[in-house]
Amino acid sequence: MGKGKRLKSKRKRLGGGLCAELSARLTANFQRELRKSELWEQMVAEFGEQRAEELLRECTAEVKPGLEPDGHGDRPTDLSGAL
């Protein structure tokens, strides 16, 4: 087994690590802020409380590793030291 395949296998076993944690935090923040917004009141008025809650749970953030660097040259992997 080559080095790349070993590393890929190891990442799968770890379950996402930083990206999974970051996705969970971004999702929680987004959902919390949406509940505070005027849009939430509109959703409840249009769909009802139960359906609005279901729609809110469907709104999730997904952070994917290996994205291209942004304009500042930072990569998502560079964020590991920030948390």
N, C-alpha and C positions, 0 to 999 in steps of 0.2 A: 504494500500500500504506500502510495506516495505521500509526501508531506501535505500537499493541498487537500487530499482526500482525508487524511487523518485530522487535520484542523477543522474541516467541514463537519466531520462526524462528531468531533468534540463540541463544536458550537451547537449542534442539534441537541446533544445530551444536556447542555447547560440550560436550555430553555429560553434563550433570548437575552437574559441578563439585563444589560443597560437599556437596550431598545425596548424590552418588555416593560421595564420599570418606568421609563420615560413615557411610553404610550399610555400606561395606566394613569400617570400623573396628569398628562395633557387631557385625557378623557375626563377625569374627575374635575379638573379646573374648568373645562369647557361646559360640562353639564351644570356645574354650580353657577357659573356666570349666566348661562342661558335661563336658568330659573329666576334669576334676579332681573332679567330684561323684560321689556315690553312685549317682545316676541312670544315669551312664555304665556303671558295673559291672552294673547291672540290665539295661540295654539289651543289653550284650554277652552276658550270661547268657541272655537271652530270644531274641535274634535272631542271635547270632553276631557275630564281629568285623567281617566284611565288610559285612553288612547294617547294622550299627550305624553304620559309617563312611558308608554311603550316606545313611542317615537324617540323620546329622549335617550332611552337605553340603547337604541340602535345607533346613535351618534357616538362614534368612537374614533380615536386618533390612532394612526398606525405609523410608527417610525421604522423606516427600512434602512438597514446598514448598507454602506457602500455607495451612497449618493455622491454625485460629483461635488467638488468644492464650490462654495458660494463665492461671491465677489471678493471676499476677504481672504480666501484661501483656506477657510476652515472646513473640515470634514466632520461628519457626525461622530466619527471615531475619536476626534480630538476633544469631544465633550466628556469623555470618561473621567478626566481629572477634575472636572468642574463640580461633580456631584459629591 
